[in-house]
């Protein structure tokens, strides 16, 4: 019987356990380069949300919670990366983790969310669509529910 556990990792040392997952995105990155990447972006509010299967990290989502070079406004977050071990792809663990992260952020009062996905990344684009996000420009996606909430707030403000 499998048990899934989702944890938020806040330090570069904690994130070391996700190296093999993130290496699936960039197989040229060494473990020390990855550790340096994590340490650098933690100062910008970078955290990782990781789904563990029987204590093995199998899927990870990197999130930036603060404005980063003007890209992410206040009360917003940016999905920096999504990765899953190849043998767990297509099993639903990534969607469960993605749903957990977005629902938790909405409950915490975030008003905007973004991610970038290359238009050639067909699998990624299908995944984000399935997760309920919408493609707002050629490479940018946003949380559909937050878009709808903002539109409702604008309509109410006009009344």
C-alpha positions as CSV (number, residue, x, y, z in Angstrom):
1,X,0.0,0.0,0.0
2,X,1.4,3.4,-1.0
3,X,1.3,6.4,1.2
4,X,1.7,9.8,-0.2
5,X,2.9,12.7,1.9
6,X,3.3,16.3,0.8
7,X,5.9,18.5,2.5
8,X,7.1,22.1,2.0
9,X,10.9,22.4,1.9
10,X,12.3,25.8,2.8
11,X,16.1,25.4,2.9
12,X,18.6,24.4,0.3
13,X,19.8,21.5,2.6
14,X,16.2,20.1,2.7
15,X,16.0,20.5,-1.1
16,X,19.0,18.2,-1.7
17,X,16.6,15.3,-1.6
18,X,14.9,16.5,-4.8
19,X,18.0,16.6,-6.9
20,X,17.1,13.4,-8.8
21,X,13.6,14.7,-9.5
22,X,14.9,18.1,-10.8
23,X,17.6,16.3,-12.8
24,X,14.8,14.9,-14.9
25,X,14.4,18.5,-16.2
26,X,18.1,19.3,-16.6
27,X,20.3,16.2,-16.6
28,X,23.4,18.2,-17.0
29,X,23.1,19.9,-13.6
30,X,25.4,18.6,-11.0
31,X,24.2,18.1,-7.4
32,X,26.4,21.0,-6.2
33,X,25.0,23.3,-9.0
34,X,21.5,22.3,-8.0
35,X,22.3,23.1,-4.4
36,X,23.7,26.5,-5.4
37,X,20.5,27.2,-7.5
38,X,18.3,26.4,-4.5
39,X,20.4,28.5,-2.1
40,X,20.4,31.5,-4.5
41,X,16.6,31.5,-5.1
42,X,15.6,30.9,-1.4
43,X,16.4,34.6,-0.8
44,X,13.7,35.4,-3.4
45,X,11.1,33.4,-1.6
46,X,11.7,30.1,-3.4
47,X,10.3,27.0,-1.7
48,X,9.6,23.5,-2.9
49,X,6.5,21.4,-2.4
50,X,7.3,17.7,-2.7
51,X,5.2,14.6,-2.9
52,X,6.8,11.7,-1.2
53,X,5.8,8.1,-1.9
54,X,6.7,6.0,1.1
55,X,9.3,8.6,2.1
56,X,10.8,8.7,-1.4
57,X,10.6,12.2,-3.1
58,X,8.9,11.6,-6.5
59,X,7.4,14.9,-7.6
60,X,8.4,18.5,-6.8
61,X,7.1,22.0,-7.6
62,X,9.2,25.0,-7.0
63,X,7.3,28.2,-6.0
64,X,8.4,31.8,-5.7
65,X,6.2,33.7,-3.3
66,X,7.6,37.2,-3.6
67,X,8.2,39.7,-6.4
68,X,11.2,38.6,-8.4
69,X,12.7,41.2,-10.7
70,X,9.2,42.7,-11.2
71,X,7.8,39.5,-12.7
72,X,5.6,38.4,-9.8
73,X,3.4,41.1,-8.1
74,X,2.7,41.2,-4.4
75,X,0.1,38.6,-3.2
76,X,1.0,36.4,-6.1
77,X,3.2,33.4,-6.7
78,X,5.0,32.0,-9.6
79,X,5.5,28.3,-10.3
80,X,9.2,28.1,-11.1
81,X,9.4,24.4,-12.0
82,X,7.5,21.2,-12.0
83,X,9.3,17.9,-12.1
84,X,8.5,14.2,-11.5
85,X,10.6,11.1,-11.6
86,X,10.1,9.4,-15.0
87,X,8.7,6.2,-13.5
88,X,5.9,8.2,-11.7
89,X,4.8,10.3,-14.7
90,X,1.2,9.6,-15.7
91,X,0.3,8.2,-12.3
92,X,-1.5,11.3,-11.0
93,X,1.0,12.2,-8.4
94,X,2.0,15.5,-10.1
95,X,-1.6,16.5,-10.5
96,X,-2.3,15.8,-6.9
97,X,0.7,17.8,-5.8
98,X,-0.1,20.7,-8.2
99,X,-3.7,20.8,-7.0
100,X,-2.5,20.8,-3.4
101,X,-0.2,23.8,-4.0
102,X,-2.8,25.8,-5.9
103,X,-5.6,25.2,-3.4
104,X,-3.3,26.0,-0.5
105,X,-2.2,29.3,-2.1
106,X,-5.8,30.3,-2.8
107,X,-6.8,29.6,0.8
108,X,-3.8,31.7,1.9
109,X,-5.2,34.7,0.0
110,X,-3.0,34.8,-3.0
111,X,-4.7,36.8,-5.8
112,X,-2.5,35.9,-8.8
113,X,-0.4,33.0,-10.1
114,X,1.7,32.5,-13.1
115,X,4.0,29.9,-14.8
116,X,5.8,29.8,-18.0
117,X,5.7,26.8,-20.3
118,X,7.4,26.6,-23.7
119,X,4.9,26.2,-26.5
120,X,6.8,23.2,-27.7
121,X,6.3,21.5,-24.3
122,X,3.0,19.7,-25.4
123,X,3.0,17.4,-22.4
124,X,3.4,20.3,-19.9
125,X,0.7,22.4,-21.7
126,X,-1.7,19.5,-21.5
127,X,-0.9,19.0,-17.8
128,X,-1.5,22.7,-16.9
129,X,-4.8,22.7,-18.8
130,X,-5.9,19.5,-17.0
131,X,-4.9,21.2,-13.7
132,X,-7.3,24.1,-14.5
133,X,-4.9,26.7,-15.6
134,X,-5.4,28.8,-18.7
135,X,-2.9,29.9,-21.4
136,X,-2.9,33.8,-21.3
137,X,-0.1,34.4,-23.8
138,X,2.0,32.1,-25.9
139,X,4.2,30.9,-23.0
140,X,2.4,32.2,-19.9
141,X,-0.3,30.3,-17.9
142,X,-2.3,31.5,-15.0
143,X,-4.7,29.9,-12.4
144,X,-8.2,30.0,-14.0
145,X,-10.0,30.2,-10.6
146,X,-7.9,33.3,-9.6
147,X,-8.7,34.9,-13.0
148,X,-12.4,34.3,-12.4
149,X,-12.2,35.7,-8.8
150,X,-10.5,38.9,-10.1
151,X,-13.1,39.4,-12.7
152,X,-15.9,38.9,-10.1
153,X,-14.2,41.5,-7.8
154,X,-14.0,44.0,-10.7
155,X,-17.7,43.5,-11.5
156,X,-18.7,43.9,-7.9
157,X,-16.6,47.1,-7.5
158,X,-18.4,48.6,-10.5
159,X,-21.8,48.0,-8.8
